[in-house]
Amino acid sequence: MKIDAYLVNSFTANTTGGNPAGVVLHADNLSDEEKLNIAKAVGYSETAFVSQDDEADFELSFFTTTDEVDFCGHATLAAFSTMYQKGIVTDGQYVQRTKAGLLAVTIEPDGHIVMAQKLPEYLGVFDCEAISALIGIDSTVLASSGLPVEVISTGLPDMIVPVPLGYLDRIQVNEDLLSDFCQEHDLVSLHAFELCEKDSRLTASCRNFAPLFGIPEESATGSASGALACYLSKHLGSEYSNGFTFEQGRAMDCVSIITASVESNEQGITKVLVGGFAHEIGLQQVFL
């Protein structure tokens, strides 16, 4: 059996950079084992599989090269951009079923994709001493940011780690320690960020590490960007009332741009949105 896997860069900046994902359309009859084998053959951090659904517009499942994950932002963007470019869908609003729940996706007329994520769950904090050895930055330097290390999930549990300006590119991850730490605490990734200068068009520069799932570093992470937007809204509030623009992948020479916004009322955050553009870069045929 021959399977077409579209190769798509998500969260591109003027069609360059981004984070590659595989996209397999019409995946209704594929088993989980077959999906995993396809994801391994594609070799990207995630591959999205699109199937029909009785209630939602589509069902999406996401596989790394080692396992299935509940949700993946950049692969969602890749999937809906591919369907839009192929004429399967038009601009408008859709609902996808994922293992993280039913989530809305909006396709704008220019091809910009905006994805709703789950409302945030705040799952606890870690002290800087626990994180220092994982990323090779002294705990006193980490503490100087004045912000906490906090686990937040908008679909996947990501550990948000603030570092002072100028230290993001100095991170040296100990993959074995980080994998063990994530396994012990049920985390998917460590998402480090440094806030940009006030006059920058960017809110923050970011790096994401998920070695437990076979991802040493990722150049754009949609789910963690939603978590980071919630984190910044919680801890810095009205400073970022107009939304967020994140840069990721700089250390990999693959700069990606991710937009995010949150809506809130007196009870807290009511909506988490993450957006970006995607660009198809190829087609890979996988034989099962």
Residue pairs with C-beta under 8 A, 6 or more apart in sequence:
1 287
1 288
2 285
2 286
2 287
2 288
3 24
3 30
3 38
3 285
3 286
3 287
3 288
4 24
4 25
4 283
4 284
4 285
4 286
5 22
5 23
5 24
5 38
5 41
5 42
5 47
5 283
5 284
5 285
5 286
6 22
6 23
6 24
6 25
6 78
6 82
6 280
6 282
6 283
7 20
7 22
7 23
7 42
7 44
7 280
7 281
7 282
7 283
7 284
8 20
8 21
8 22
8 23
8 78
8 81
8 82
8 278
8 279
8 280
8 281
9 17
9 18
9 19
9 20
9 21
9 78
9 278
9 279
9 280
9 281
10 18
10 19
10 20
10 21
10 73
10 74
10 75
10 77
10 78
10 81
10 220
10 222
10 256
10 276
10 278
11 17
11 18
11 19
11 74
11 77
11 220
11 222
11 248
11 256
11 257
11 258
11 276
11 277
11 278
12 18
12 256
12 257
12 276
12 277
12 278
12 279
13 255
13 256
13 257
15 277
15 279
16 255
17 219
17 220
17 249
17 254
17 255
17 256
17 257
18 74
18 219
18 220
18 249
18 254
18 256
18 278
18 279
19 45
19 74
19 218
19 219
19 220
19 221
19 248
19 249
19 254
19 256
20 44
20 45
20 281
21 44
21 45
21 46
21 47
21 48
21 72
21 74
21 75
21 77
21 78
21 79
22 38
22 39
22 42
22 44
22 46
22 47
22 48
22 75
22 78
22 284
23 47
23 48
23 50
23 75
23 78
23 79
23 82
24 30
24 35
24 38
24 47
24 48
24 49
24 50
25 50
25 82
25 83
25 86
25 88
26 50
26 51
27 35
27 49
27 50
27 51
27 61
28 51
28 52
30 38
30 49
32 61
32 68
34 288
35 47
35 49
35 61
35 63
35 68
36 63
36 67
36 68
37 286
37 288
38 47
38 49
38 63
38 286
38 288
39 46
39 47
39 63
39 64
39 65
40 65
41 284
41 286
42 284
42 286
43 65
44 65
45 64
45 65
45 210
45 213
45 214
45 215
45 218
46 62
46 63
46 64
46 69
46 72
46 74
46 75
47 62
47 63
47 75
48 60
48 61
48 62
48 72
48 75
48 76
48 78
48 79
49 60
49 61
49 62
49 63
50 58
50 59
50 60
50 79
50 83
51 58
51 59
51 60
51 61
52 58
52 59
53 59
53 97
55 97
56 95
56 96
56 97
56 102
57 89
57 94
57 95
57 96
58 79
58 83
58 94
58 96
58 97
59 96
59 97
59 98
60 75
60 76
60 79
60 96
60 97
60 98
61 68
61 98
61 99
62 68
62 69
62 70
62 71
62 72
62 75
62 98
63 69
64 213
64 214
64 215
65 214
66 213
66 214
67 213
68 99
69 156
69 188
69 213
70 98
70 99
70 100
70 155
70 156
71 98
71 99
71 100
71 103
71 117
71 118
71 155
71 156
71 223
72 222
72 223
73 115
73 117
73 155
73 221
73 222
73 223
73 224
73 225
73 226
73 274
74 220
74 221
74 222
74 276
76 96
76 98
76 103
76 105
76 113
76 115
76 222
77 113
77 115
77 222
77 275
77 276
77 278
78 278
80 89
80 94
80 96
80 105
80 107
80 113
80 115
81 111
81 113
81 277
81 278
81 279
81 280
82 278
82 280
83 89
84 90
84 91
84 107
84 111
84 113
85 111
85 280
89 107
90 107
91 107
91 108
91 109
92 106
92 107
93 104
93 105
93 106
93 107
94 104
94 105
94 106
94 107
95 102
95 103
95 104
95 105
96 102
96 103
96 104
96 105
98 155
100 117
100 118
100 155
100 156
101 118
101 155
103 115
103 116
103 117
103 118
103 155
104 115
104 116
105 113
105 114
105 115
105 116
106 113
106 114
106 115
107 113
108 114
111 277
111 278
112 275
112 276
112 277
113 275
113 276
113 277
113 278
114 273
114 274
114 275
115 222
115 273
115 274
115 275
116 271
116 272
116 273
117 154
117 155
117 222
117 223
117 226
117 272
117 273
117 274
118 153
118 154
118 155
118 272
119 154
119 268
119 269
119 270
119 271
119 272
120 152
120 153
120 154
120 226
120 227
120 230
120 269
120 272
121 152
121 153
121 154
121 157
122 150
122 151
122 152
122 234
123 151
123 152
123 153
123 157
124 150
124 151
125 148
125 149
125 150
125 151
126 149
126 150
126 151
126 159
127 139
127 149
128 139
128 140
128 142
128 143
128 149
129 139
130 149
130 181
131 139
131 142
131 149
131 159
131 161
131 190
132 138
132 139
132 142
133 174
133 177
134 173
134 174
134 177
134 178
134 181
134 190
135 161
135 163
135 171
135 172
135 173
135 174
135 178
135 190
135 192
136 170
136 171
136 172
136 173
136 174
137 163
137 167
137 170
137 171
141 163
141 164
141 167
142 149
142 161
142 162
142 163
144 164
145 162
145 163
145 164
147 162
147 235
148 162
148 235
149 159
149 160
149 161
149 162
150 159
150 160
150 231
151 157
151 158
151 159
151 160
151 185
151 187
152 158
152 160
152 227
152 228
152 230
152 231
153 227
154 223
154 226
154 227
154 230
154 272
155 223
155 226
156 188
156 189
156 223
156 224
156 227
157 186
157 187
157 188
158 187
158 188
158 189
158 190
158 191
158 208
158 221
158 223
158 224
158 227
158 228
159 182
159 185
159 187
159 189
159 190
159 191
160 191
160 193
160 224
160 227
160 228
160 231
161 190
161 191
161 192
161 193
162 192
162 193
162 194
162 195
163 171
163 192
163 193
163 194
164 194
165 194
165 195
165 196
165 197
166 194
167 194
168 192
168 193
168 194
168 205
168 206
168 207
168 250
168 251
169 250
169 251
171 192
171 207
171 251
173 190
173 209
173 211
173 216
173 217
175 209
175 211
175 216
176 211
178 190
178 209
178 211
178 212
179 211
179 212
181 187
182 188
182 189
182 190
182 210
182 211
182 212
183 212
187 212
188 210
188 212
188 213
188 223
189 208
189 209
189 210
189 213
189 215
189 218
189 221
189 224
190 208
190 209
190 210
191 206
191 207
191 208
191 221
191 224
191 227
191 228
192 206
192 207
192 208
192 209
193 204
193 205
193 206
193 207
193 228
193 246
194 204
194 205
195 203
195 204
196 202
196 203
196 204
196 205
196 247
201 245
202 245
202 246
202 247
203 232
203 240
203 244
203 245
203 246
204 228
204 232
204 244
204 246
204 247
205 246
205 247
205 248
205 250
206 221
206 224
206 225
206 228
206 246
206 247
206 248
207 217
207 248
207 251
208 215
208 217
208 218
208 221
208 224
208 248
209 215
209 216
209 217
209 218
210 218
217 251
217 252
218 248
218 249
219 248
219 249
219 252
219 254
219 255
219 256
220 248
220 249
220 256
220 258
220 276
221 248
221 258
222 258
222 274
222 276
223 274
225 244
225 246
225 248
225 258
225 260
225 274
226 260
226 272
226 273
226 274
228 244
228 246
228 260
229 244
229 260
229 261
229 262
229 272
229 274
230 262
230 269
230 272
232 239
232 240
232 244
233 240
233 262
233 264
233 269
243 259
243 260
243 261
244 259
244 260
244 261
245 257
245 258
245 259
245 260
246 257
246 258
246 259
246 260
247 255
247 256
247 257
247 258
248 255
248 256
248 258
249 255
249 256
256 276
257 276
258 274
258 275
258 276
259 274
259 275
259 276
260 272
260 273
260 274
260 275
261 272
261 273
262 269
262 271
262 272
262 273
263 269
263 270
263 271
263 273
264 270
